[in-house]
Amino acid sequence: MQTLNDLRLAVLIDADNIPHSNVTGMLEEIAKYGTPTFKRIYGDWTIPTVSGWKQVLLEHAITPVQQYSYTKGKNSTDSAMIIDAMDILYSGRVDGFCIVSSDSDFTRLATRLREAGMKVFGIGERKTPSPFIVACDKFIYLEILNTPVVVREHAPAREKKGKPDRSKKASPENDQQFQIKRAKRLIATSITDLADENGWAYLGDVGNLILKKQPDFDPRNFGFAKLTPLIKSFDFEIDERESGQNNIKHIYIRNRK
């Protein structure tokens, strides 16, 4: 049976919407999900704004694809990426795609590739519109690749009480506590969906269901390297059961009554 790490991936990068600052971290992340068979980047290499990519491409053997901007103020790299993606799809040489962009124009492409049975991973900045995010099997934010993950044993501490900081506009979607509550609710409902008669659900199945519901869910968004320590930091019951084979432990969780 083919595992996730055996997937042959086509990595297609939109140079107009992605910075070149952390390509190493990005490719290391992609390696967790499969082997990059194609590595192509699209842009108009005659303009100075993409000059920073030159050394990066040489270091990582990424093939640049020249695409001139036919109209001032608009880029035509989207069409070139979409055409190449469909050509690669019909070649039958890959098992999935990694679309690196923060542009919602690739939403329909991601949907079409999944309809064809492809695994689709998205990588982009937090500004990426929601339609593109949910069109992918999994979406990874570039910002968490730029930030070293700190091993934490407890949930992020609440902010100290005091005068609110007026320098930044408050937004519930960007508030850390809001995101923590949202994550807890997502985990709790997923446990309920999968629970047996006693309320227990296998953590691996819960993690898979969470990604189907919310493709951009990632423990690193909360400062944890893996899902298990994040779950342990929340108020869920945990039961570690030995399988009897090689002393492997399977983790089951349930909502507290």
C-alpha positions, 0 to 999 in steps of 0.5 A: 500500500502506498503511504503518504511519503511515497507520493510523487508530487508536482510542485508548482510555485507562483513567483508573483505571490510567494516570497523567496525568503524561506524556500528551504523550509518550504521544500523540507515541509513538502518532503514530509508529504512526498517526493517532488517529481516536478519543481517549477516556478512561474514568473516574468523573469525580466522584471526586477521584483523577482530577481531574488529568486535566481540564487534560490532556484540554483540551490534547489534545482527548481526550473523557472518558467518564463511567462511575460505579462501581456497586459500592464498591471496583470500577470499571466503566470496563473494561466501558465501554471494551470495549463502545465498542471493539466498536462502533468495530470494527464501524463499520469506521472504524479500522485499529487500536486503542491500549489504554492501561491496565495492567489484564490485564482487557483481554487478551481484548479485545486478542485479539478485536481482533487476530482481527478483523484489527486492529493492537493497540498497548498502553501501560502501566506495567511492572507490567502483567501478561504476558497483556495484553502478549503479546495486543498486536502491540506493547506500550510501557512508560510508563516509557521515555516518561518517560525521555529516550533517551540515544544510546549506542554501547556496551552498558550497563556492568556494575555495579561490583563491591562489596558488594551493595545490600541495600536492594532485593530482588534479582530476576532479571527486574529485573536489567539484566544478566539483561535484556541476556542475554535480549535477546541470546538473543532476537536470536540465535534470531531470526537463526537462524530467518531466516538464509540458507545463509550465516547472514545475516538482514535486520535489518528482518525480524529486528526484525519477528520479535522483536516477534512473539515479544516484543511489549514488546521496545524498544531504549529499554529498554536506552538506545538510540533504535533497534534498529540501535545496540543490535544494534551494541553486541552481539557480532553480525556486521554487513554493510551492503549497498548496494541500488543505488537512491539509495545506500540501505543494507540491514543484514544480521546473523548470529551469530558462529561 
